[in-house]
Amino acid sequence: MAVIWASLNIDGKPVETANLFFQTFRKTDGDWRLIRSYIEAGVPRNNMKR
């Protein structure tokens, strides 16, 4: 599983929300395959720092 969060800076100031990305992979026949992808948009940045 890969978990990534990203937020933007506009005019040098961070926006109040972030996007959270979850991707789940499974190894099948020697190759990694993406089996699930989920994006949560608008997560408050304060929640990401905990």
N, C-alpha and C positions, 0 to 999 in steps of 0.2 A: 504494500500500500504506500502510496505517495500522498503526502498532505502538504499543500503549498498555500500560503496566503499572500496577497498582494494588495497594495493600496497605491494611490496616486498622490503626487504633489502638483498643485496648480499654483503658478506664480510663486514658487518656492515654499508654499504652505501645504502641509498634509491635509487631505480631505478627512472627514470624520469617520468614514466607513471604509471597509475593506472587502475583498472577495476571497472566499475560501474554496479551494479546489481539493477534492478527494478523488484519487484514481486507484483502482484495485486491479492488480495483475495476477495472472496464473501462468505457471510454466507448463506448457503442453507440447509434447514431442520435441523437447529441447529448445523451444522458442517461448519468449514471454509474450503474452497476449493480454490486451486490455479487456477486462470483463465488466467493469463498472466505472462510470464517471459521474461525478456529482459536483455541482457548483452552487454555493450559497452566496448570494449577493447582498450587499448592504449590511454586513456585520459590523457593529461598532468597533472601532480600533481598540478601545479599552478592553474589550473582551478577548482580543487576540494576544494581549500582553500578559495574561494570567497563566 
